[in-house]
Amino acid sequence: MIVEDIRVMAKLLQSTVCDLAEVRAVASGEEALRTAADLQPSLILLDIVLPDIDGFEVCKRLKADDATKDIPIIIVTGLHTETEDETSGFALGAVDYILKPFEREIVRARVKTQLELVRGRRELEAANKELAYLAAVDPLTKCFNRRYFMNTAESEIARMKRHGTNLTVAMLDIDRFKSINDRFGHEVGDLALSNVAEICEHTLRREDTLGRLGGEEFGIILPATAQEGAMEVLNRLKTLISHQVSMLDGETVSLTVSVGLTDVCDQDASIDDALRRADKALYTAKKLGRNRIVFEPSVPAALPPSSFPMHPSQEGEHR
């Protein structure tokens, strides 16, 4: 973007750099501020003397706005500008200074350098985003991986304790998953995992977090949600998964899931405490026949004096 109120000078600058990038010219400081916010140009050539506000003030406002602060600015001004003005421009965040009258090849070289720096920065930002994505996502199911899930859960627990809101955590496990792998092969098993994850992602709310904890087991974080609301969401999810039917080798194959649910309380030192309860509830759901949701409260209900808790058996065969 070129900010220049003298029409001939704006045309000269535009013809000098038009083959390097698409160019937009504006003639005032206020128009420059509006256009920069709307178009997000890669580079701004900014004259100091403008009809409304001077270029230094424009530069100051652009650098103070989060939407435009990273746009590089080259200040363009007259030959007799004082050195202190040039220093002021750099202090405000300008990346370069061009004096009028200018040599066209020098302008082109400086503009080209800044555009290449912008291109390199954007490529680096894109690469960093890709690395962050790969570090957070399970490659098979495309939902979050265990590390991201655990970190998010700890953040949600801290927020729950700070604001006194509800928080529930669930563990979801595909029923009889081993038999799917044994009968149809691991490729079909991987497809089943991906399908379940996709249904979960489309069914859960925006604020919920789904993570693959390992194997056929998923974790779900439901912020600002008590038992009743969590049960409603999870029942809808369980029903949708059970209605997903596939034909494989002439056989009809459907999936069901078991879910263990618990609420998080102030006494939980970390997400591990809640996950242990959710895992216990998941084991109970398997033992009771699968394809169901079991809730394990953070504070157990008081037992009658004559009652004694049952000792749980080993869970391996039930999953």
Contacts in CASP RR format, 6 or more apart in sequence:
PFRMAT RR
TARGET T0000
AUTHOR 0000-0000-0000
METHOD contacts of the structure
MODEL  1
MIVEDIRVMAKLLQSTVCDLAEVRAVASGEEALRTAADLQPSLILLDIVL
PDIDGFEVCKRLKADDATKDIPIIIVTGLHTETEDETSGFALGAVDYILK
PFEREIVRARVKTQLELVRGRRELEAANKELAYLAAVDPLTKCFNRRYFM
NTAESEIARMKRHGTNLTVAMLDIDRFKSINDRFGHEVGDLALSNVAEIC
EHTLRREDTLGRLGGEEFGIILPATAQEGAMEVLNRLKTLISHQVSMLDG
ETVSLTVSVGLTDVCDQDASIDDALRRADKALYTAKKLGRNRIVFEPSVP
AALPPSSFPMHPSQEGEHR
1 23 0 8 1.000
1 24 0 8 1.000
1 25 0 8 1.000
1 26 0 8 1.000
1 32 0 8 1.000
1 35 0 8 1.000
1 36 0 8 1.000
1 39 0 8 1.000
1 41 0 8 1.000
1 43 0 8 1.000
1 44 0 8 1.000
1 45 0 8 1.000
2 10 0 8 1.000
2 13 0 8 1.000
2 14 0 8 1.000
2 23 0 8 1.000
2 24 0 8 1.000
2 25 0 8 1.000
2 26 0 8 1.000
2 44 0 8 1.000
2 45 0 8 1.000
3 25 0 8 1.000
3 26 0 8 1.000
3 27 0 8 1.000
3 28 0 8 1.000
3 29 0 8 1.000
3 32 0 8 1.000
3 44 0 8 1.000
3 45 0 8 1.000
3 46 0 8 1.000
3 47 0 8 1.000
3 50 0 8 1.000
3 55 0 8 1.000
3 58 0 8 1.000
4 10 0 8 1.000
4 13 0 8 1.000
4 25 0 8 1.000
4 27 0 8 1.000
4 45 0 8 1.000
4 47 0 8 1.000
4 76 0 8 1.000
5 27 0 8 1.000
5 28 0 8 1.000
5 47 0 8 1.000
5 49 0 8 1.000
5 50 0 8 1.000
5 51 0 8 1.000
6 47 0 8 1.000
7 27 0 8 1.000
9 47 0 8 1.000
9 100 0 8 1.000
10 25 0 8 1.000
10 27 0 8 1.000
13 25 0 8 1.000
13 45 0 8 1.000
13 76 0 8 1.000
13 107 0 8 1.000
14 23 0 8 1.000
14 25 0 8 1.000
16 104 0 8 1.000
16 107 0 8 1.000
16 108 0 8 1.000
16 111 0 8 1.000
17 23 0 8 1.000
17 45 0 8 1.000
17 107 0 8 1.000
17 108 0 8 1.000
17 111 0 8 1.000
20 108 0 8 1.000
20 111 0 8 1.000
20 112 0 8 1.000
20 115 0 8 1.000
21 42 0 8 1.000
21 43 0 8 1.000
21 111 0 8 1.000
21 115 0 8 1.000
24 35 0 8 1.000
24 39 0 8 1.000
24 41 0 8 1.000
26 32 0 8 1.000
26 35 0 8 1.000
27 50 0 8 1.000
27 51 0 8 1.000
28 50 0 8 1.000
28 51 0 8 1.000
28 52 0 8 1.000
28 53 0 8 1.000
29 50 0 8 1.000
29 52 0 8 1.000
29 53 0 8 1.000
29 55 0 8 1.000
29 57 0 8 1.000
29 58 0 8 1.000
30 52 0 8 1.000
30 53 0 8 1.000
32 44 0 8 1.000
32 46 0 8 1.000
32 50 0 8 1.000
32 58 0 8 1.000
32 62 0 8 1.000
33 58 0 8 1.000
33 61 0 8 1.000
33 62 0 8 1.000
33 68 0 8 1.000
35 41 0 8 1.000
36 44 0 8 1.000
36 62 0 8 1.000
36 68 0 8 1.000
36 71 0 8 1.000
37 65 0 8 1.000
37 67 0 8 1.000
37 68 0 8 1.000
40 67 0 8 1.000
40 68 0 8 1.000
40 71 0 8 1.000
41 71 0 8 1.000
42 71 0 8 1.000
42 72 0 8 1.000
42 115 0 8 1.000
42 118 0 8 1.000
42 119 0 8 1.000
43 71 0 8 1.000
43 72 0 8 1.000
43 73 0 8 1.000
43 74 0 8 1.000
43 111 0 8 1.000
43 114 0 8 1.000
43 115 0 8 1.000
43 118 0 8 1.000
44 62 0 8 1.000
44 71 0 8 1.000
44 72 0 8 1.000
44 73 0 8 1.000
44 74 0 8 1.000
45 74 0 8 1.000
45 76 0 8 1.000
45 98 0 8 1.000
45 111 0 8 1.000
46 55 0 8 1.000
46 58 0 8 1.000
46 59 0 8 1.000
46 73 0 8 1.000
46 74 0 8 1.000
46 75 0 8 1.000
46 76 0 8 1.000
46 94 0 8 1.000
47 55 0 8 1.000
47 75 0 8 1.000
47 76 0 8 1.000
47 77 0 8 1.000
48 54 0 8 1.000
48 55 0 8 1.000
48 56 0 8 1.000
48 75 0 8 1.000
48 76 0 8 1.000
48 77 0 8 1.000
48 78 0 8 1.000
48 81 0 8 1.000
48 85 0 8 1.000
49 55 0 8 1.000
49 77 0 8 1.000
50 58 0 8 1.000
55 75 0 8 1.000
56 85 0 8 1.000
56 88 0 8 1.000
56 89 0 8 1.000
56 92 0 8 1.000
59 73 0 8 1.000
59 75 0 8 1.000
59 89 0 8 1.000
59 92 0 8 1.000
59 93 0 8 1.000
59 94 0 8 1.000
60 92 0 8 1.000
62 68 0 8 1.000
62 69 0 8 1.000
62 71 0 8 1.000
62 73 0 8 1.000
63 69 0 8 1.000
63 73 0 8 1.000
63 92 0 8 1.000
63 93 0 8 1.000
72 95 0 8 1.000
72 114 0 8 1.000
72 117 0 8 1.000
72 118 0 8 1.000
73 93 0 8 1.000
73 94 0 8 1.000
73 95 0 8 1.000
74 94 0 8 1.000
74 95 0 8 1.000
74 96 0 8 1.000
74 97 0 8 1.000
74 98 0 8 1.000
74 110 0 8 1.000
74 111 0 8 1.000
74 114 0 8 1.000
75 86 0 8 1.000
75 89 0 8 1.000
75 94 0 8 1.000
75 96 0 8 1.000
75 97 0 8 1.000
75 98 0 8 1.000
76 98 0 8 1.000
76 99 0 8 1.000
76 100 0 8 1.000
76 102 0 8 1.000
77 85 0 8 1.000
77 97 0 8 1.000
77 98 0 8 1.000
77 99 0 8 1.000
77 100 0 8 1.000
78 99 0 8 1.000
78 100 0 8 1.000
79 99 0 8 1.000
79 100 0 8 1.000
79 101 0 8 1.000
81 99 0 8 1.000
86 97 0 8 1.000
89 97 0 8 1.000
90 97 0 8 1.000
95 114 0 8 1.000
96 110 0 8 1.000
96 114 0 8 1.000
98 106 0 8 1.000
98 107 0 8 1.000
98 110 0 8 1.000
135 147 0 8 1.000
135 148 0 8 1.000
136 144 0 8 1.000
136 145 0 8 1.000
136 147 0 8 1.000
136 148 0 8 1.000
137 143 0 8 1.000
137 144 0 8 1.000
137 145 0 8 1.000
137 148 0 8 1.000
138 144 0 8 1.000
138 145 0 8 1.000
138 197 0 8 1.000
138 211 0 8 1.000
138 212 0 8 1.000
140 190 0 8 1.000
140 193 0 8 1.000
140 194 0 8 1.000
140 212 0 8 1.000
141 193 0 8 1.000
141 194 0 8 1.000
141 196 0 8 1.000
141 197 0 8 1.000
141 198 0 8 1.000
141 212 0 8 1.000
142 194 0 8 1.000
142 197 0 8 1.000
142 198 0 8 1.000
143 197 0 8 1.000
143 200 0 8 1.000
143 201 0 8 1.000
143 210 0 8 1.000
143 211 0 8 1.000
143 212 0 8 1.000
143 218 0 8 1.000
144 152 0 8 1.000
144 209 0 8 1.000
144 210 0 8 1.000
144 211 0 8 1.000
144 212 0 8 1.000
145 211 0 8 1.000
145 212 0 8 1.000
146 211 0 8 1.000
146 212 0 8 1.000
146 213 0 8 1.000
146 214 0 8 1.000
148 211 0 8 1.000
149 209 0 8 1.000
149 210 0 8 1.000
149 211 0 8 1.000
149 212 0 8 1.000
149 213 0 8 1.000
149 219 0 8 1.000
149 221 0 8 1.000
150 271 0 8 1.000
152 209 0 8 1.000
152 221 0 8 1.000
153 169 0 8 1.000
153 209 0 8 1.000
153 221 0 8 1.000
153 271 0 8 1.000
153 274 0 8 1.000
154 270 0 8 1.000
154 271 0 8 1.000
156 167 0 8 1.000
156 209 0 8 1.000
156 221 0 8 1.000
156 223 0 8 1.000
156 264 0 8 1.000
157 167 0 8 1.000
157 264 0 8 1.000
157 268 0 8 1.000
157 270 0 8 1.000
157 271 0 8 1.000
157 274 0 8 1.000
159 165 0 8 1.000
159 223 0 8 1.000
160 166 0 8 1.000
160 167 0 8 1.000
160 223 0 8 1.000
160 264 0 8 1.000
161 266 0 8 1.000
165 223 0 8 1.000
165 224 0 8 1.000
166 224 0 8 1.000
166 225 0 8 1.000
166 226 0 8 1.000
166 263 0 8 1.000
167 221 0 8 1.000
167 222 0 8 1.000
167 223 0 8 1.000
167 224 0 8 1.000
167 225 0 8 1.000
167 263 0 8 1.000
167 264 0 8 1.000
168 222 0 8 1.000
168 225 0 8 1.000
168 226 0 8 1.000
168 227 0 8 1.000
168 230 0 8 1.000
168 261 0 8 1.000
168 262 0 8 1.000
168 263 0 8 1.000
168 264 0 8 1.000
169 219 0 8 1.000
169 220 0 8 1.000
169 221 0 8 1.000
169 222 0 8 1.000
169 261 0 8 1.000
169 262 0 8 1.000
169 263 0 8 1.000
169 264 0 8 1.000
169 271 0 8 1.000
169 274 0 8 1.000
169 275 0 8 1.000
169 278 0 8 1.000
170 219 0 8 1.000
170 220 0 8 1.000
170 222 0 8 1.000
170 230 0 8 1.000
170 234 0 8 1.000
170 259 0 8 1.000
170 260 0 8 1.000
170 261 0 8 1.000
170 262 0 8 1.000
170 278 0 8 1.000
170 293 0 8 1.000
171 213 0 8 1.000
171 217 0 8 1.000
171 218 0 8 1.000
171 219 0 8 1.000
171 220 0 8 1.000
171 259 0 8 1.000
171 260 0 8 1.000
171 275 0 8 1.000
171 278 0 8 1.000
171 279 0 8 1.000
171 281 0 8 1.000
171 282 0 8 1.000
172 196 0 8 1.000
172 200 0 8 1.000
172 217 0 8 1.000
172 218 0 8 1.000
172 219 0 8 1.000
172 220 0 8 1.000
172 234 0 8 1.000
172 237 0 8 1.000
172 257 0 8 1.000
172 258 0 8 1.000
172 259 0 8 1.000
172 260 0 8 1.000
172 282 0 8 1.000
173 216 0 8 1.000
173 217 0 8 1.000
173 218 0 8 1.000
173 257 0 8 1.000
173 258 0 8 1.000
173 259 0 8 1.000
173 282 0 8 1.000
173 286 0 8 1.000
173 319 0 8 1.000
174 180 0 8 1.000
174 192 0 8 1.000
174 193 0 8 1.000
174 196 0 8 1.000
174 216 0 8 1.000
174 255 0 8 1.000
174 256 0 8 1.000
174 257 0 8 1.000
175 255 0 8 1.000
175 256 0 8 1.000
175 257 0 8 1.000
175 258 0 8 1.000
175 286 0 8 1.000
175 290 0 8 1.000
175 291 0 8 1.000
176 290 0 8 1.000
177 189 0 8 1.000
177 192 0 8 1.000
177 215 0 8 1.000
177 216 0 8 1.000
180 188 0 8 1.000
180 189 0 8 1.000
180 192 0 8 1.000
180 253 0 8 1.000
180 255 0 8 1.000
181 188 0 8 1.000
181 189 0 8 1.000
184 248 0 8 1.000
184 249 0 8 1.000
184 253 0 8 1.000
188 248 0 8 1.000
192 255 0 8 1.000
193 212 0 8 1.000
193 215 0 8 1.000
193 216 0 8 1.000
195 244 0 8 1.000
195 255 0 8 1.000
196 218 0 8 1.000
196 241 0 8 1.000
196 255 0 8 1.000
196 257 0 8 1.000
197 210 0 8 1.000
197 212 0 8 1.000
197 218 0 8 1.000
199 237 0 8 1.000
199 240 0 8 1.000
199 241 0 8 1.000
199 244 0 8 1.000
200 210 0 8 1.000
200 218 0 8 1.000
200 220 0 8 1.000
200 237 0 8 1.000
201 210 0 8 1.000
203 233 0 8 1.000
203 236 0 8 1.000
203 237 0 8 1.000
203 240 0 8 1.000
204 210 0 8 1.000
204 220 0 8 1.000
204 233 0 8 1.000
204 237 0 8 1.000
205 222 0 8 1.000
205 233 0 8 1.000
207 223 0 8 1.000
207 224 0 8 1.000
208 220 0 8 1.000
208 221 0 8 1.000
208 222 0 8 1.000
208 223 0 8 1.000
208 233 0 8 1.000
209 220 0 8 1.000
209 221 0 8 1.000
210 218 0 8 1.000
210 219 0 8 1.000
210 220 0 8 1.000
211 218 0 8 1.000
211 219 0 8 1.000
211 220 0 8 1.000
212 218 0 8 1.000
212 219 0 8 1.000
213 219 0 8 1.000
219 278 0 8 1.000
220 234 0 8 1.000
222 229 0 8 1.000
222 230 0 8 1.000
222 233 0 8 1.000
225 233 0 8 1.000
226 263 0 8 1.000
227 261 0 8 1.000
227 263 0 8 1.000
227 295 0 8 1.000
227 297 0 8 1.000
230 261 0 8 1.000
231 261 0 8 1.000
231 293 0 8 1.000
231 295 0 8 1.000
234 259 0 8 1.000
234 261 0 8 1.000
234 293 0 8 1.000
235 293 0 8 1.000
237 257 0 8 1.000
238 256 0 8 1.000
238 257 0 8 1.000
238 259 0 8 1.000
238 291 0 8 1.000
238 292 0 8 1.000
238 293 0 8 1.000
241 255 0 8 1.000
241 256 0 8 1.000
241 257 0 8 1.000
242 254 0 8 1.000
242 255 0 8 1.000
242 256 0 8 1.000
242 257 0 8 1.000
242 291 0 8 1.000
243 254 0 8 1.000
244 254 0 8 1.000
244 255 0 8 1.000
245 252 0 8 1.000
245 253 0 8 1.000
245 254 0 8 1.000
246 252 0 8 1.000
246 253 0 8 1.000
246 254 0 8 1.000
247 253 0 8 1.000
256 290 0 8 1.000
256 291 0 8 1.000
257 291 0 8 1.000
258 282 0 8 1.000
258 285 0 8 1.000
258 286 0 8 1.000
258 289 0 8 1.000
258 290 0 8 1.000
258 291 0 8 1.000
258 292 0 8 1.000
258 293 0 8 1.000
258 294 0 8 1.000
259 281 0 8 1.000
259 282 0 8 1.000
259 285 0 8 1.000
259 292 0 8 1.000
259 293 0 8 1.000
259 294 0 8 1.000
260 278 0 8 1.000
260 279 0 8 1.000
260 281 0 8 1.000
260 282 0 8 1.000
260 284 0 8 1.000
260 285 0 8 1.000
260 293 0 8 1.000
260 294 0 8 1.000
260 295 0 8 1.000
260 296 0 8 1.000
261 278 0 8 1.000
261 281 0 8 1.000
261 293 0 8 1.000
261 294 0 8 1.000
261 295 0 8 1.000
261 296 0 8 1.000
262 274 0 8 1.000
262 277 0 8 1.000
262 278 0 8 1.000
262 281 0 8 1.000
262 295 0 8 1.000
262 296 0 8 1.000
262 297 0 8 1.000
262 298 0 8 1.000
263 274 0 8 1.000
263 297 0 8 1.000
263 298 0 8 1.000
264 271 0 8 1.000
264 274 0 8 1.000
264 298 0 8 1.000
265 298 0 8 1.000
265 299 0 8 1.000
267 273 0 8 1.000
267 298 0 8 1.000
268 274 0 8 1.000
268 298 0 8 1.000
274 298 0 8 1.000
277 296 0 8 1.000
277 297 0 8 1.000
277 298 0 8 1.000
278 296 0 8 1.000
280 296 0 8 1.000
280 312 0 8 1.000
281 294 0 8 1.000
281 295 0 8 1.000
281 296 0 8 1.000
282 294 0 8 1.000
283 312 0 8 1.000
283 315 0 8 1.000
283 318 0 8 1.000
283 319 0 8 1.000
284 294 0 8 1.000
284 296 0 8 1.000
285 292 0 8 1.000
285 293 0 8 1.000
285 294 0 8 1.000
286 315 0 8 1.000
286 318 0 8 1.000
286 319 0 8 1.000
287 315 0 8 1.000
287 318 0 8 1.000
288 294 0 8 1.000
303 309 0 8 1.000
END
